[in-house]
Structures are given as C-alpha cells and as structure tokens.
Amino acid sequence: MTQHCCESMQRQLESVCEEHSSRHECPDALIDYFPRLKEYGLIVHDGGSSSIAISFCPWCGTKLSELQK
C-alpha cells in the first residue's frame, strides 16, 4: 500500500463509494493517484475520466514530487 503525504490525502484516496462504481463518477472523490506514474490529479467531474495533475497536496501543502523519490 502506498503511503501518502498526510491523513487527509490517505483518506481521500482510500475512500470507496457505495453508490458509484468509479471514483470519476462519485462527486465526493476529489483526488486520483496513478501509481505507475507516481502522479496525483484532481478529478474533473465532467462525465469522463479526466484529471488535472497537481504538484502540491491540497490539504497539507507537501510537494508531491518529493514523495516520489
């Protein structure tokens, strides 16, 4: 299991919605993590599976690229 920068990020990425089969369909899912790329993204809730890459944690401010080393 991947350790993330803070409890809020960890909670957000581990959350599972009982109503939606995909994180991109759930309005409560805000962040996605791509382990192969070691990148984080803000989910774009437009009906697709897009996300916008982010460099800093929205909760604690940690620079996310430092976690990838």
Predicted model as a PDB file, atoms N, CA, C, CB and O in Angstrom, pLDDT in the B-factor column:
MODEL        1                                                                  
ATOM      1  N   MET A   1       0.843  -1.176   0.000  1.00 60.00           N  
ATOM      2  CA  MET A   1       0.000   0.000   0.000  1.00 60.00           C  
ATOM      3  C   MET A   1       0.891   1.244   0.000  1.00 60.00           C  
ATOM      4  CB  MET A   1      -0.961  -0.004   1.222  1.00 60.00           C  
ATOM      5  O   MET A   1       1.888   1.306   0.720  1.00 60.00           O  
ATOM      6  N   THR A   2       0.526   2.211  -0.801  1.00 73.00           N  
ATOM      7  CA  THR A   2       1.283   3.450  -0.911  1.00 73.00           C  
ATOM      8  C   THR A   2       0.969   4.366   0.267  1.00 73.00           C  
ATOM      9  CB  THR A   2       0.975   4.159  -2.241  1.00 73.00           C  
ATOM     10  O   THR A   2      -0.194   4.556   0.622  1.00 73.00           O  
ATOM     11  N   GLN A   3       2.006   4.927   0.865  1.00 82.00           N  
ATOM     12  CA  GLN A   3       1.833   5.936   1.902  1.00 82.00           C  
ATOM     13  C   GLN A   3       1.786   7.294   1.224  1.00 82.00           C  
ATOM     14  CB  GLN A   3       2.981   5.873   2.966  1.00 82.00           C  
ATOM     15  O   GLN A   3       2.627   7.605   0.381  1.00 82.00           O  
ATOM     16  N   HIS A   4       0.820   8.086   1.585  1.00 90.00           N  
ATOM     17  CA  HIS A   4       0.679   9.417   1.007  1.00 90.00           C  
ATOM     18  C   HIS A   4       1.103  10.453   2.048  1.00 90.00           C  
ATOM     19  CB  HIS A   4      -0.788   9.670   0.530  1.00 90.00           C  
ATOM     20  O   HIS A   4       1.419  10.094   3.183  1.00 90.00           O  
ATOM     21  N   CYS A   5       1.113  11.703   1.682  1.00 92.00           N  
ATOM     22  CA  CYS A   5       1.710  12.771   2.478  1.00 92.00           C  
ATOM     23  C   CYS A   5       1.030  13.065   3.806  1.00 92.00           C  
ATOM     24  CB  CYS A   5       1.725  13.995   1.687  1.00 92.00           C  
ATOM     25  O   CYS A   5       1.698  13.487   4.750  1.00 92.00           O  
ATOM     26  N   CYS A   6      -0.268  12.857   3.907  1.00 95.00           N  
ATOM     27  CA  CYS A   6      -0.984  13.197   5.142  1.00 95.00           C  
ATOM     28  C   CYS A   6      -2.235  12.321   5.268  1.00 95.00           C  
ATOM     29  CB  CYS A   6      -1.369  14.711   5.163  1.00 95.00           C  
ATOM     30  O   CYS A   6      -2.629  11.633   4.326  1.00 95.00           O  
ATOM     31  N   GLU A   7      -2.840  12.366   6.439  1.00 95.00           N  
ATOM     32  CA  GLU A   7      -4.034  11.556   6.685  1.00 95.00           C  
ATOM     33  C   GLU A   7      -5.195  11.931   5.765  1.00 95.00           C  
ATOM     34  CB  GLU A   7      -4.465  11.700   8.132  1.00 95.00           C  
ATOM     35  O   GLU A   7      -5.944  11.063   5.317  1.00 95.00           O  
ATOM     36  N   SER A   8      -5.339  13.224   5.486  1.00 95.00           N  
ATOM     37  CA  SER A   8      -6.445  13.663   4.619  1.00 95.00           C  
ATOM     38  C   SER A   8      -6.289  13.103   3.209  1.00 95.00           C  
ATOM     39  CB  SER A   8      -6.514  15.204   4.568  1.00 95.00           C  
ATOM     40  O   SER A   8      -7.262  12.640   2.614  1.00 95.00           O  
ATOM     41  N   MET A   9      -5.081  13.143   2.677  1.00 95.00           N  
ATOM     42  CA  MET A   9      -4.822  12.586   1.334  1.00 95.00           C  
ATOM     43  C   MET A   9      -5.042  11.079   1.362  1.00 95.00           C  
ATOM     44  CB  MET A   9      -3.367  12.917   0.855  1.00 95.00           C  
ATOM     45  O   MET A   9      -5.668  10.525   0.458  1.00 95.00           O  
ATOM     46  N   GLN A  10      -4.533  10.417   2.388  1.00 94.00           N  
ATOM     47  CA  GLN A  10      -4.690   8.968   2.516  1.00 94.00           C  
ATOM     48  C   GLN A  10      -6.175   8.593   2.549  1.00 94.00           C  
ATOM     49  CB  GLN A  10      -3.976   8.455   3.791  1.00 94.00           C  
ATOM     50  O   GLN A  10      -6.609   7.681   1.844  1.00 94.00           O  
ATOM     51  N   ARG A  11      -6.944   9.303   3.371  1.00 94.00           N  
ATOM     52  CA  ARG A  11      -8.386   9.045   3.491  1.00 94.00           C  
ATOM     53  C   ARG A  11      -9.093   9.257   2.164  1.00 94.00           C  
ATOM     54  CB  ARG A  11      -9.006   9.948   4.563  1.00 94.00           C  
ATOM     55  O   ARG A  11      -9.928   8.446   1.764  1.00 94.00           O  
ATOM     56  N   GLN A  12      -8.762  10.345   1.483  1.00 95.00           N  
ATOM     57  CA  GLN A  12      -9.401  10.659   0.204  1.00 95.00           C  
ATOM     58  C   GLN A  12      -9.135   9.565  -0.832  1.00 95.00           C  
ATOM     59  CB  GLN A  12      -8.903  12.014  -0.321  1.00 95.00           C  
ATOM     60  O   GLN A  12     -10.044   9.167  -1.560  1.00 95.00           O  
ATOM     61  N   LEU A  13      -7.909   9.083  -0.901  1.00 94.00           N  
ATOM     62  CA  LEU A  13      -7.550   8.087  -1.909  1.00 94.00           C  
ATOM     63  C   LEU A  13      -8.037   6.675  -1.562  1.00 94.00           C  
ATOM     64  CB  LEU A  13      -6.052   8.071  -2.090  1.00 94.00           C  
ATOM     65  O   LEU A  13      -8.182   5.832  -2.448  1.00 94.00           O  
ATOM     66  N   GLU A  14      -8.287   6.423  -0.293  1.00 93.00           N  
ATOM     67  CA  GLU A  14      -8.775   5.104   0.118  1.00 93.00           C  
ATOM     68  C   GLU A  14     -10.291   5.025   0.198  1.00 93.00           C  
ATOM     69  CB  GLU A  14      -8.191   4.738   1.452  1.00 93.00           C  
ATOM     70  O   GLU A  14     -10.848   3.946   0.403  1.00 93.00           O  
ATOM     71  N   SER A  15     -10.962   6.157   0.038  1.00 93.00           N  
ATOM     72  CA  SER A  15     -12.425   6.152   0.148  1.00 93.00           C  
ATOM     73  C   SER A  15     -13.058   5.347  -0.982  1.00 93.00           C  
ATOM     74  CB  SER A  15     -12.970   7.590   0.138  1.00 93.00           C  
ATOM     75  O   SER A  15     -12.588   5.359  -2.120  1.00 93.00           O  
ATOM     76  N   VAL A  16     -14.130   4.652  -0.638  1.00 94.00           N  
ATOM     77  CA  VAL A  16     -14.869   3.834  -1.600  1.00 94.00           C  
ATOM     78  C   VAL A  16     -16.328   4.250  -1.519  1.00 94.00           C  
ATOM     79  CB  VAL A  16     -14.694   2.293  -1.316  1.00 94.00           C  
ATOM     80  O   VAL A  16     -16.908   4.297  -0.434  1.00 94.00           O  
ATOM     81  N   CYS A  17     -16.911   4.547  -2.652  1.00 95.00           N  
ATOM     82  CA  CYS A  17     -18.308   4.969  -2.708  1.00 95.00           C  
ATOM     83  C   CYS A  17     -19.194   3.753  -2.956  1.00 95.00           C  
ATOM     84  CB  CYS A  17     -18.522   6.038  -3.814  1.00 95.00           C  
ATOM     85  O   CYS A  17     -18.926   2.944  -3.844  1.00 95.00           O  
ATOM     86  N   GLU A  18     -20.247   3.637  -2.163  1.00 95.00           N  
ATOM     87  CA  GLU A  18     -21.178   2.521  -2.318  1.00 95.00           C  
ATOM     88  C   GLU A  18     -22.167   2.756  -3.461  1.00 95.00           C  
ATOM     89  CB  GLU A  18     -21.936   2.291  -1.017  1.00 95.00           C  
ATOM     90  O   GLU A  18     -22.801   1.813  -3.937  1.00 95.00           O  
ATOM     91  N   GLU A  19     -22.300   3.999  -3.898  1.00 96.00           N  
ATOM     92  CA  GLU A  19     -23.271   4.328  -4.947  1.00 96.00           C  
ATOM     93  C   GLU A  19     -22.679   4.336  -6.354  1.00 96.00           C  
ATOM     94  CB  GLU A  19     -23.877   5.667  -4.665  1.00 96.00           C  
ATOM     95  O   GLU A  19     -23.396   4.121  -7.331  1.00 96.00           O  
ATOM     96  N   HIS A  20     -21.374   4.582  -6.457  1.00 94.00           N  
ATOM     97  CA  HIS A  20     -20.747   4.726  -7.779  1.00 94.00           C  
ATOM     98  C   HIS A  20     -19.655   3.685  -7.969  1.00 94.00           C  
ATOM     99  CB  HIS A  20     -20.165   6.142  -7.956  1.00 94.00           C  
ATOM    100  O   HIS A  20     -18.881   3.411  -7.052  1.00 94.00           O  
ATOM    101  N   SER A  21     -19.597   3.116  -9.142  1.00 91.00           N  
ATOM    102  CA  SER A  21     -18.605   2.067  -9.413  1.00 91.00           C  
ATOM    103  C   SER A  21     -17.224   2.649  -9.731  1.00 91.00           C  
ATOM    104  CB  SER A  21     -19.073   1.192 -10.576  1.00 91.00           C  
ATOM    105  O   SER A  21     -16.223   1.935  -9.660  1.00 91.00           O  
ATOM    106  N   SER A  22     -17.163   3.913 -10.073  1.00 91.00           N  
ATOM    107  CA  SER A  22     -15.894   4.555 -10.437  1.00 91.00           C  
ATOM    108  C   SER A  22     -15.695   5.810  -9.600  1.00 91.00           C  
ATOM    109  CB  SER A  22     -15.860   4.903 -11.949  1.00 91.00           C  
ATOM    110  O   SER A  22     -16.655   6.521  -9.305  1.00 91.00           O  
ATOM    111  N   ARG A  23     -14.450   6.083  -9.216  1.00 91.00           N  
ATOM    112  CA  ARG A  23     -14.135   7.321  -8.491  1.00 91.00           C  
ATOM    113  C   ARG A  23     -14.512   8.542  -9.323  1.00 91.00           C  
ATOM    114  CB  ARG A  23     -12.635   7.371  -8.125  1.00 91.00           C  
ATOM    115  O   ARG A  23     -14.877   9.580  -8.770  1.00 91.00           O  
ATOM    116  N   HIS A  24     -14.429   8.428 -10.637  1.00 93.00           N  
ATOM    117  CA  HIS A  24     -14.722   9.566 -11.515  1.00 93.00           C  
ATOM    118  C   HIS A  24     -16.221   9.860 -11.609  1.00 93.00           C  
ATOM    119  CB  HIS A  24     -14.166   9.302 -12.908  1.00 93.00           C  
ATOM    120  O   HIS A  24     -16.615  10.934 -12.062  1.00 93.00           O  
ATOM    121  N   GLU A  25     -17.041   8.926 -11.189  1.00 94.00           N  
ATOM    122  CA  GLU A  25     -18.490   9.144 -11.168  1.00 94.00           C  
ATOM    123  C   GLU A  25     -18.962   9.725  -9.835  1.00 94.00           C  
ATOM    124  CB  GLU A  25     -19.221   7.834 -11.447  1.00 94.00           C  
ATOM    125  O   GLU A  25     -20.039  10.316  -9.763  1.00 94.00           O  
ATOM    126  N   CYS A  26     -18.167   9.561  -8.787  1.00 95.00           N  
ATOM    127  CA  CYS A  26     -18.566   9.979  -7.443  1.00 95.00           C  
ATOM    128  C   CYS A  26     -18.168  11.440  -7.187  1.00 95.00           C  
ATOM    129  CB  CYS A  26     -17.927   9.056  -6.381  1.00 95.00           C  
ATOM    130  O   CYS A  26     -16.987  11.778  -7.273  1.00 95.00           O  
ATOM    131  N   PRO A  27     -19.131  12.300  -6.878  1.00 95.00           N  
ATOM    132  CA  PRO A  27     -18.827  13.709  -6.639  1.00 95.00           C  
ATOM    133  C   PRO A  27     -18.005  13.942  -5.372  1.00 95.00           C  
ATOM    134  CB  PRO A  27     -20.107  14.494  -6.555  1.00 95.00           C  
ATOM    135  O   PRO A  27     -17.431  15.017  -5.201  1.00 95.00           O  
ATOM    136  N   ASP A  28     -17.940  12.951  -4.484  1.00 95.00           N  
ATOM    137  CA  ASP A  28     -17.149  13.087  -3.262  1.00 95.00           C  
ATOM    138  C   ASP A  28     -15.676  12.749  -3.475  1.00 95.00           C  
ATOM    139  CB  ASP A  28     -17.720  12.199  -2.180  1.00 95.00           C  
ATOM    140  O   ASP A  28     -14.843  13.097  -2.638  1.00 95.00           O  
ATOM    141  N   ALA A  29     -15.339  12.087  -4.566  1.00 96.00           N  
ATOM    142  CA  ALA A  29     -13.945  11.748  -4.876  1.00 96.00           C  
ATOM    143  C   ALA A  29     -13.295  12.958  -5.534  1.00 96.00           C  
ATOM    144  CB  ALA A  29     -13.854  10.483  -5.807  1.00 96.00           C  
ATOM    145  O   ALA A  29     -13.743  13.419  -6.585  1.00 96.00           O  
ATOM    146  N   LEU A  30     -12.254  13.462  -4.921  1.00 96.00           N  
ATOM    147  CA  LEU A  30     -11.616  14.680  -5.415  1.00 96.00           C  
ATOM    148  C   LEU A  30     -10.258  14.434  -6.061  1.00 96.00           C  
ATOM    149  CB  LEU A  30     -11.459  15.657  -4.292  1.00 96.00           C  
ATOM    150  O   LEU A  30      -9.873  15.141  -6.992  1.00 96.00           O  
ATOM    151  N   ILE A  31      -9.540  13.441  -5.572  1.00 96.00           N  
ATOM    152  CA  ILE A  31      -8.157  13.193  -5.985  1.00 96.00           C  
ATOM    153  C   ILE A  31      -8.037  11.780  -6.531  1.00 96.00           C  
ATOM    154  CB  ILE A  31      -7.175  13.405  -4.803  1.00 96.00           C  
ATOM    155  O   ILE A  31      -8.709  10.858  -6.068  1.00 96.00           O  
ATOM    156  N   ASP A  32      -7.178  11.626  -7.514  1.00 94.00           N  
ATOM    157  CA  ASP A  32      -6.844  10.309  -8.038  1.00 94.00           C  
ATOM    158  C   ASP A  32      -5.334  10.155  -7.960  1.00 94.00           C  
ATOM    159  CB  ASP A  32      -7.363  10.120  -9.506  1.00 94.00           C  
ATOM    160  O   ASP A  32      -4.605  11.145  -8.022  1.00 94.00           O  
ATOM    161  N   TYR A  33      -4.858   8.923  -7.825  1.00 94.00           N  
ATOM    162  CA  TYR A  33      -3.425   8.642  -7.782  1.00 94.00           C  
ATOM    163  C   TYR A  33      -3.123   7.587  -8.817  1.00 94.00           C  
ATOM    164  CB  TYR A  33      -2.971   8.181  -6.366  1.00 94.00           C  
ATOM    165  O   TYR A  33      -3.841   6.594  -8.935  1.00 94.00           O  
ATOM    166  N   PHE A  34      -2.056   7.801  -9.569  1.00 91.00           N  
ATOM    167  CA  PHE A  34      -1.652   6.892 -10.630  1.00 91.00           C  
ATOM    168  C   PHE A  34      -0.310   6.279 -10.238  1.00 91.00           C  
ATOM    169  CB  PHE A  34      -1.561   7.630 -12.012  1.00 91.00           C  
ATOM    170  O   PHE A  34       0.739   6.866 -10.501  1.00 91.00           O  
ATOM    171  N   PRO A  35      -0.336   5.097  -9.608  1.00 89.00           N  
ATOM    172  CA  PRO A  35       0.890   4.502  -9.065  1.00 89.00           C  
ATOM    173  C   PRO A  35       1.989   4.280 -10.105  1.00 89.00           C  
ATOM    174  CB  PRO A  35       0.561   3.194  -8.416  1.00 89.00           C  
ATOM    175  O   PRO A  35       3.167   4.483  -9.813  1.00 89.00           O  
ATOM    176  N   ARG A  36       1.617   3.870 -11.298  1.00 90.00           N  
ATOM    177  CA  ARG A  36       2.623   3.607 -12.331  1.00 90.00           C  
ATOM    178  C   ARG A  36       3.403   4.871 -12.669  1.00 90.00           C  
ATOM    179  CB  ARG A  36       1.961   3.046 -13.595  1.00 90.00           C  
ATOM    180  O   ARG A  36       4.608   4.822 -12.915  1.00 90.00           O  
ATOM    181  N   LEU A  37       2.707   5.999 -12.678  1.00 88.00           N  
ATOM    182  CA  LEU A  37       3.333   7.285 -12.995  1.00 88.00           C  
ATOM    183  C   LEU A  37       3.777   8.029 -11.742  1.00 88.00           C  
ATOM    184  CB  LEU A  37       2.372   8.152 -13.791  1.00 88.00           C  
ATOM    185  O   LEU A  37       4.531   8.999 -11.823  1.00 88.00           O  
ATOM    186  N   LYS A  38       3.304   7.569 -10.574  1.00 88.00           N  
ATOM    187  CA  LYS A  38       3.553   8.242  -9.294  1.00 88.00           C  
ATOM    188  C   LYS A  38       3.113   9.694  -9.361  1.00 88.00           C  
ATOM    189  CB  LYS A  38       5.042   8.158  -8.914  1.00 88.00           C  
ATOM    190  O   LYS A  38       3.839  10.602  -8.956  1.00 88.00           O  
ATOM    191  N   GLU A  39       1.892   9.896  -9.886  1.00 93.00           N  
ATOM    192  CA  GLU A  39       1.328  11.236 -10.034  1.00 93.00           C  
ATOM    193  C   GLU A  39      -0.048  11.311  -9.389  1.00 93.00           C  
ATOM    194  CB  GLU A  39       1.242  11.626 -11.518  1.00 93.00           C  
ATOM    195  O   GLU A  39      -0.779  10.324  -9.302  1.00 93.00           O  
ATOM    196  N   TYR A  40      -0.372  12.516  -8.942  1.00 96.00           N  
ATOM    197  CA  TYR A  40      -1.670  12.805  -8.339  1.00 96.00           C  
ATOM    198  C   TYR A  40      -2.429  13.749  -9.260  1.00 96.00           C  
ATOM    199  CB  TYR A  40      -1.510  13.423  -6.914  1.00 96.00           C  
ATOM    200  O   TYR A  40      -1.826  14.537  -9.988  1.00 96.00           O  
ATOM    201  N   GLY A  41      -3.758  13.666  -9.225  1.00 96.00           N  
ATOM    202  CA  GLY A  41      -4.551  14.568 -10.043  1.00 96.00           C  
ATOM    203  C   GLY A  41      -5.888  14.899  -9.411  1.00 96.00           C  
ATOM    204  O   GLY A  41      -6.464  14.087  -8.688  1.00 96.00           O  
ATOM    205  N   LEU A  42      -6.379  16.102  -9.690  1.00 97.00           N  
ATOM    206  CA  LEU A  42      -7.729  16.496  -9.300  1.00 97.00           C  
ATOM    207  C   LEU A  42      -8.688  15.910 -10.324  1.00 97.00           C  
ATOM    208  CB  LEU A  42      -7.877  18.060  -9.205  1.00 97.00           C  
ATOM    209  O   LEU A  42      -8.502  16.101 -11.526  1.00 97.00           O  
ATOM    210  N   ILE A  43      -9.686  15.216  -9.875  1.00 97.00           N  
ATOM    211  CA  ILE A  43     -10.651  14.594 -10.781  1.00 97.00           C  
ATOM    212  C   ILE A  43     -11.544  15.670 -11.396  1.00 97.00           C  
ATOM    213  CB  ILE A  43     -11.506  13.534 -10.035  1.00 97.00           C  
ATOM    214  O   ILE A  43     -12.075  16.528 -10.690  1.00 97.00           O  
ATOM    215  N   VAL A  44     -11.703  15.613 -12.710  1.00 96.00           N  
ATOM    216  CA  VAL A  44     -12.603  16.523 -13.426  1.00 96.00           C  
ATOM    217  C   VAL A  44     -13.933  15.785 -13.565  1.00 96.00           C  
ATOM    218  CB  VAL A  44     -12.013  16.958 -14.850  1.00 96.00           C  
ATOM    219  O   VAL A  44     -14.028  14.790 -14.285  1.00 96.00           O  
ATOM    220  N   HIS A  45     -14.939  16.270 -12.885  1.00 93.00           N  
ATOM    221  CA  HIS A  45     -16.253  15.603 -12.887  1.00 93.00           C  
ATOM    222  C   HIS A  45     -17.093  16.111 -14.062  1.00 93.00           C  
ATOM    223  CB  HIS A  45     -17.002  15.848 -11.538  1.00 93.00           C  
ATOM    224  O   HIS A  45     -18.018  16.906 -13.893  1.00 93.00           O  
ATOM    225  N   ASP A  46     -16.744  15.630 -15.246  1.00 92.00           N  
ATOM    226  CA  ASP A  46     -17.454  16.045 -16.457  1.00 92.00           C  
ATOM    227  C   ASP A  46     -18.048  14.853 -17.202  1.00 92.00           C  
ATOM    228  CB  ASP A  46     -16.515  16.813 -17.378  1.00 92.00           C  
ATOM    229  O   ASP A  46     -18.445  14.968 -18.362  1.00 92.00           O  
ATOM    230  N   GLY A  47     -18.105  13.710 -16.523  1.00 89.00           N  
ATOM    231  CA  GLY A  47     -18.660  12.517 -17.148  1.00 89.00           C  
ATOM    232  C   GLY A  47     -17.608  11.605 -17.744  1.00 89.00           C  
ATOM    233  O   GLY A  47     -17.919  10.487 -18.155  1.00 89.00           O  
ATOM    234  N   GLY A  48     -16.355  12.070 -17.799  1.00 91.00           N  
ATOM    235  CA  GLY A  48     -15.263  11.263 -18.338  1.00 91.00           C  
ATOM    236  C   GLY A  48     -14.333  10.804 -17.233  1.00 91.00           C  
ATOM    237  O   GLY A  48     -14.722  10.723 -16.068  1.00 91.00           O  
ATOM    238  N   SER A  49     -13.105  10.507 -17.610  1.00 90.00           N  
ATOM    239  CA  SER A  49     -12.129  10.036 -16.626  1.00 90.00           C  
ATOM    240  C   SER A  49     -10.912  10.955 -16.568  1.00 90.00           C  
ATOM    241  CB  SER A  49     -11.691   8.607 -16.954  1.00 90.00           C  
ATOM    242  O   SER A  49      -9.808  10.505 -16.260  1.00 90.00           O  
ATOM    243  N   SER A  50     -11.106  12.222 -16.858  1.00 94.00           N  
ATOM    244  CA  SER A  50     -10.002  13.180 -16.862  1.00 94.00           C  
ATOM    245  C   SER A  50      -9.620  13.606 -15.453  1.00 94.00           C  
ATOM    246  CB  SER A  50     -10.368  14.402 -17.686  1.00 94.00           C  
ATOM    247  O   SER A  50     -10.426  13.572 -14.523  1.00 94.00           O  
ATOM    248  N   SER A  51      -8.362  14.006 -15.333  1.00 95.00           N  
ATOM    249  CA  SER A  51      -7.897  14.629 -14.096  1.00 95.00           C  
ATOM    250  C   SER A  51      -6.826  15.644 -14.466  1.00 95.00           C  
ATOM    251  CB  SER A  51      -7.347  13.561 -13.080  1.00 95.00           C  
ATOM    252  O   SER A  51      -6.225  15.580 -15.539  1.00 95.00           O  
ATOM    253  N   ILE A  52      -6.603  16.582 -13.550  1.00 96.00           N  
ATOM    254  CA  ILE A  52      -5.606  17.628 -13.752  1.00 96.00           C  
ATOM    255  C   ILE A  52      -4.471  17.358 -12.777  1.00 96.00           C  
ATOM    256  CB  ILE A  52      -6.215  19.069 -13.545  1.00 96.00           C  
ATOM    257  O   ILE A  52      -4.692  17.294 -11.568  1.00 96.00           O  
ATOM    258  N   ALA A  53      -3.260  17.199 -13.293  1.00 95.00           N  
ATOM    259  CA  ALA A  53      -2.097  16.903 -12.460  1.00 95.00           C  
ATOM    260  C   ALA A  53      -1.877  18.011 -11.435  1.00 95.00           C  
ATOM    261  CB  ALA A  53      -0.840  16.722 -13.329  1.00 95.00           C  
ATOM    262  O   ALA A  53      -2.028  19.195 -11.734  1.00 95.00           O  
ATOM    263  N   ILE A  54      -1.514  17.595 -10.211  1.00 96.00           N  
ATOM    264  CA  ILE A  54      -1.204  18.564  -9.160  1.00 96.00           C  
ATOM    265  C   ILE A  54       0.197  18.285  -8.615  1.00 96.00           C  
ATOM    266  CB  ILE A  54      -2.264  18.506  -8.018  1.00 96.00           C  
ATOM    267  O   ILE A  54       0.666  17.147  -8.631  1.00 96.00           O  
ATOM    268  N   SER A  55       0.846  19.324  -8.138  1.00 94.00           N  
ATOM    269  CA  SER A  55       2.209  19.214  -7.619  1.00 94.00           C  
ATOM    270  C   SER A  55       2.282  19.308  -6.103  1.00 94.00           C  
ATOM    271  CB  SER A  55       3.070  20.283  -8.224  1.00 94.00           C  
ATOM    272  O   SER A  55       3.282  18.918  -5.500  1.00 94.00           O  
ATOM    273  N   PHE A  56       1.215  19.831  -5.481  1.00 96.00           N  
ATOM    274  CA  PHE A  56       1.196  20.014  -4.039  1.00 96.00           C  
ATOM    275  C   PHE A  56      -0.092  19.434  -3.458  1.00 96.00           C  
ATOM    276  CB  PHE A  56       1.333  21.507  -3.677  1.00 96.00           C  
ATOM    277  O   PHE A  56      -1.141  19.462  -4.102  1.00 96.00           O  
ATOM    278  N   CYS A  57      -0.003  18.913  -2.247  1.00 96.00           N  
ATOM    279  CA  CYS A  57      -1.182  18.381  -1.570  1.00 96.00           C  
ATOM    280  C   CYS A  57      -2.126  19.529  -1.227  1.00 96.00           C  
ATOM    281  CB  CYS A  57      -0.783  17.594  -0.290  1.00 96.00           C  
ATOM    282  O   CYS A  57      -1.686  20.528  -0.658  1.00 96.00           O  
ATOM    283  N   PRO A  58      -3.413  19.413  -1.559  1.00 96.00           N  
ATOM    284  CA  PRO A  58      -4.370  20.468  -1.243  1.00 96.00           C  
ATOM    285  C   PRO A  58      -4.644  20.620   0.257  1.00 96.00           C  
ATOM    286  CB  PRO A  58      -5.660  20.199  -1.959  1.00 96.00           C  
ATOM    287  O   PRO A  58      -5.180  21.645   0.679  1.00 96.00           O  
ATOM    288  N   TRP A  59      -4.289  19.625   1.062  1.00 96.00           N  
ATOM    289  CA  TRP A  59      -4.562  19.668   2.492  1.00 96.00           C  
ATOM    290  C   TRP A  59      -3.356  20.097   3.316  1.00 96.00           C  
ATOM    291  CB  TRP A  59      -5.032  18.325   2.958  1.00 96.00           C  
ATOM    292  O   TRP A  59      -3.493  20.953   4.190  1.00 96.00           O  
ATOM    293  N   CYS A  60      -2.176  19.528   3.064  1.00 96.00           N  
ATOM    294  CA  CYS A  60      -1.017  19.832   3.909  1.00 96.00           C  
ATOM    295  C   CYS A  60       0.049  20.660   3.202  1.00 96.00           C  
ATOM    296  CB  CYS A  60      -0.402  18.556   4.401  1.00 96.00           C  
ATOM    297  O   CYS A  60       0.963  21.169   3.851  1.00 96.00           O  
ATOM    298  N   GLY A  61      -0.054  20.801   1.885  1.00 96.00           N  
ATOM    299  CA  GLY A  61       0.890  21.627   1.139  1.00 96.00           C  
ATOM    300  C   GLY A  61       2.197  20.948   0.760  1.00 96.00           C  
ATOM    301  O   GLY A  61       3.072  21.585   0.174  1.00 96.00           O  
ATOM    302  N   THR A  62       2.347  19.668   1.084  1.00 94.00           N  
ATOM    303  CA  THR A  62       3.571  18.947   0.745  1.00 94.00           C  
ATOM    304  C   THR A  62       3.772  18.910  -0.762  1.00 94.00           C  
ATOM    305  CB  THR A  62       3.531  17.522   1.309  1.00 94.00           C  
ATOM    306  O   THR A  62       2.824  18.695  -1.518  1.00 94.00           O  
ATOM    307  N   LYS A  63       5.008  19.121  -1.194  1.00 94.00           N  
ATOM    308  CA  LYS A  63       5.337  18.993  -2.609  1.00 94.00           C  
ATOM    309  C   LYS A  63       5.299  17.509  -2.952  1.00 94.00           C  
ATOM    310  CB  LYS A  63       6.741  19.624  -2.940  1.00 94.00           C  
ATOM    311  O   LYS A  63       6.099  16.733  -2.432  1.00 94.00           O  
ATOM    312  N   LEU A  64       4.388  17.115  -3.812  1.00 90.00           N  
ATOM    313  CA  LEU A  64       4.141  15.692  -4.082  1.00 90.00           C  
ATOM    314  C   LEU A  64       5.293  15.016  -4.810  1.00 90.00           C  
ATOM    315  CB  LEU A  64       2.882  15.535  -4.894  1.00 90.00           C  
ATOM    316  O   LEU A  64       5.481  13.811  -4.644  1.00 90.00           O  
ATOM    317  N   SER A  65       6.062  15.731  -5.599  1.00 76.00           N  
ATOM    318  CA  SER A  65       7.182  15.103  -6.304  1.00 76.00           C  
ATOM    319  C   SER A  65       8.250  14.637  -5.330  1.00 76.00           C  
ATOM    320  CB  SER A  65       7.790  16.073  -7.317  1.00 76.00           C  
ATOM    321  O   SER A  65       9.021  13.737  -5.663  1.00 76.00           O  
ATOM    322  N   GLU A  66       8.322  15.222  -4.126  1.00 66.00           N  
ATOM    323  CA  GLU A  66       9.289  14.791  -3.114  1.00 66.00           C  
ATOM    324  C   GLU A  66       8.927  13.420  -2.574  1.00 66.00           C  
ATOM    325  CB  GLU A  66       9.361  15.804  -1.969  1.00 66.00           C  
ATOM    326  O   GLU A  66       9.797  12.700  -2.084  1.00 66.00           O  
ATOM    327  N   LEU A  67       7.660  13.049  -2.654  1.00 63.00           N  
ATOM    328  CA  LEU A  67       7.220  11.734  -2.175  1.00 63.00           C  
ATOM    329  C   LEU A  67       7.598  10.634  -3.158  1.00 63.00           C  
ATOM    330  CB  LEU A  67       5.704  11.729  -1.944  1.00 63.00           C  
ATOM    331  O   LEU A  67       7.635   9.459  -2.793  1.00 63.00           O  
ATOM    332  N   GLN A  68       7.875  11.003  -4.380  1.00 56.00           N  
ATOM    333  CA  GLN A  68       8.108  10.029  -5.448  1.00 56.00           C  
ATOM    334  C   GLN A  68       9.537   9.537  -5.506  1.00 56.00           C  
ATOM    335  CB  GLN A  68       7.741  10.623  -6.768  1.00 56.00           C  
ATOM    336  O   GLN A  68       9.840   8.632  -6.283  1.00 56.00           O  
ATOM    337  N   LYS A  69      10.414  10.098  -4.719  1.00 50.00           N  
ATOM    338  CA  LYS A  69      11.833   9.718  -4.763  1.00 50.00           C  
ATOM    339  C   LYS A  69      12.087   8.441  -4.024  1.00 50.00           C  
ATOM    340  CB  LYS A  69      12.698  10.809  -4.187  1.00 50.00           C  
ATOM    341  O   LYS A  69      13.227   7.980  -3.963  1.00 50.00           O  
TER     342      LYS A  69                                                      
ENDMDL                                                                          
END                                                                             
